[in-house]
Amino acid sequence: MTKGTARLTFLGTGTSQGVPIIGCCCEVCRSTDSRDKRFRASALVEYGGLRILIDAGPDFRMQMLSKGIGHLDAILLTHNHKDHTGGLDDVRSLNYVDRRAAEIYCERNVLEDLIREYPYVFRFPKYPGAPEWKLHVIDEKPFVIRKDSSDKELVWVHDVGYHYRLPDGRLVPTARRIEDMIEEVEPVSVDNAEGIPIIPVRGMHDKLPVLGFRFGNIAYITDMSSIPESEMVKLEGLKHLTLNTVGYNNHHSHFSLEETLRIADRLRPAHTWLTHLSHSFPRHEIFCRELERLCSEQDIHSVVRPAHDGLVIE
């Protein structure tokens, strides 16, 4: 399958509280510039004929509606914090319209938290109307995503719940136990992958292991405060690199602005886009000028700019 060029749309570029923050009257939170209105961090990647969502936080529903998104082939979760997983109940709408279970890719520790935080999804017999998920357990090794087969059509049975329609027309329950909903993903060689290859990138969010993802010439990194040296090689030769930063000063769980500039200069992608931005930074137009000045003064070999909701890169 031809992979083609990756295309990424920033659906949200804000911190866990979004921007504006409830009750805040600072200049950024009062800004009328649409680029200063930030949903919680999330992105849509179109790659190799697939639509892949990265993270589904509390703003998931409005992000889907604002971009007219009615189909997803996969959801990748970077980690288990609520600003990245809090909207997963709303995949119920996609289950019904798309007639497919939501294909969710996450690490084992994230899966365990989902079981605790969404117990009704994993309780049997299932409550009619509970979202239908298929969980794929991944780690930092490359894996592939394939389009779901035609024998996995999801059918709603009134007052009973979802079933799968088999090729012979019979209806069978989607799952009878948790184990039916989970599969371990086999690592692959990217060069010989039969499907769409995804390269996870391991990082640390304070003491919590998290994942970023590379899709061809685009890499999406959020909620990291450090990247092991062994993982940096996965980020070489990029056209676009997305990095998180929440402020100017050192932070225990996020890169500072200075740290993002050092990473950008070391990896030297054509463009570096900043996300997971807080209201600590100035308004978008002012921040752009500030970054241009800093990159010039420090001779940064990458064009560094703040991302904003709705920005498309490819």
MOFEN-V418465 format. One record per backbone hydrogen bond with DSSP energy under -0.5 kcal/mol. CO is the residue of the C=O (numbers start at 1). NH is the residue of the N-H. If there is no record, write none. Layout:
co: [CO & CO]
nh: [NH & NH]
This chain:
co: [3 & 7 & 8 & 8 & 9 & 9 & 10 & 12 & 13 & 14 & 15 & 19 & 21 & 26 & 28 & 33 & 34 & 36 & 37 & 38 & 39 & 39 & 42 & 42 & 43 & 44 & 45 & 45 & 46 & 47 & 50 & 50 & 51 & 51 & 52 & 53 & 53 & 54 & 56 & 57 & 59 & 60 & 61 & 62 & 63 & 64 & 65 & 68 & 74 & 75 & 76 & 76 & 78 & 81 & 81 & 82 & 84 & 85 & 87 & 88 & 89 & 90 & 90 & 91 & 92 & 93 & 94 & 95 & 99 & 102 & 102 & 103 & 104 & 104 & 105 & 106 & 107 & 108 & 109 & 110 & 111 & 112 & 113 & 114 & 116 & 118 & 118 & 119 & 120 & 127 & 131 & 132 & 134 & 135 & 135 & 136 & 136 & 137 & 142 & 143 & 145 & 149 & 150 & 153 & 155 & 155 & 156 & 157 & 157 & 161 & 162 & 163 & 164 & 164 & 165 & 166 & 170 & 172 & 177 & 178 & 179 & 181 & 183 & 188 & 189 & 190 & 193 & 195 & 196 & 198 & 198 & 199 & 201 & 203 & 204 & 204 & 204 & 205 & 205 & 207 & 208 & 210 & 212 & 213 & 214 & 215 & 217 & 217 & 218 & 219 & 219 & 220 & 224 & 226 & 228 & 228 & 229 & 229 & 231 & 232 & 233 & 235 & 238 & 239 & 240 & 241 & 242 & 243 & 247 & 248 & 254 & 255 & 255 & 256 & 257 & 258 & 259 & 260 & 261 & 262 & 263 & 264 & 270 & 271 & 272 & 273 & 274 & 275 & 277 & 278 & 283 & 283 & 284 & 285 & 286 & 287 & 288 & 289 & 290 & 291 & 292 & 293 & 294 & 295 & 295 & 296 & 300 & 302 & 303 & 303 & 305 & 308 & 311 & 313]
nh: [48 & 46 & 10 & 313 & 11 & 44 & 310 & 42 & 277 & 41 & 18 & 38 & 24 & 30 & 31 & 36 & 37 & 38 & 39 & 19 & 13 & 14 & 11 & 12 & 54 & 9 & 47 & 52 & 7 & 50 & 47 & 52 & 73 & 74 & 45 & 55 & 76 & 43 & 87 & 60 & 63 & 64 & 65 & 66 & 67 & 69 & 68 & 70 & 53 & 105 & 55 & 78 & 211 & 84 & 85 & 86 & 56 & 88 & 90 & 91 & 92 & 93 & 94 & 95 & 96 & 97 & 98 & 99 & 154 & 104 & 134 & 75 & 106 & 136 & 77 & 138 & 111 & 112 & 113 & 114 & 115 & 116 & 117 & 118 & 119 & 121 & 122 & 122 & 127 & 130 & 133 & 102 & 104 & 137 & 183 & 106 & 138 & 185 & 188 & 198 & 196 & 152 & 153 & 165 & 157 & 163 & 158 & 160 & 161 & 157 & 174 & 155 & 166 & 172 & 153 & 169 & 166 & 164 & 180 & 181 & 182 & 135 & 137 & 190 & 192 & 193 & 195 & 197 & 145 & 143 & 200 & 214 & 212 & 210 & 206 & 225 & 226 & 207 & 208 & 209 & 205 & 203 & 201 & 220 & 199 & 218 & 239 & 240 & 215 & 221 & 242 & 213 & 255 & 204 & 231 & 232 & 232 & 233 & 234 & 235 & 236 & 238 & 270 & 271 & 219 & 273 & 221 & 275 & 257 & 258 & 251 & 246 & 247 & 260 & 261 & 262 & 263 & 264 & 265 & 266 & 267 & 268 & 303 & 241 & 305 & 243 & 307 & 245 & 15 & 281 & 286 & 287 & 288 & 289 & 290 & 291 & 292 & 293 & 294 & 295 & 296 & 297 & 298 & 299 & 300 & 299 & 302 & 304 & 272 & 305 & 274 & 311 & 10 & 8]
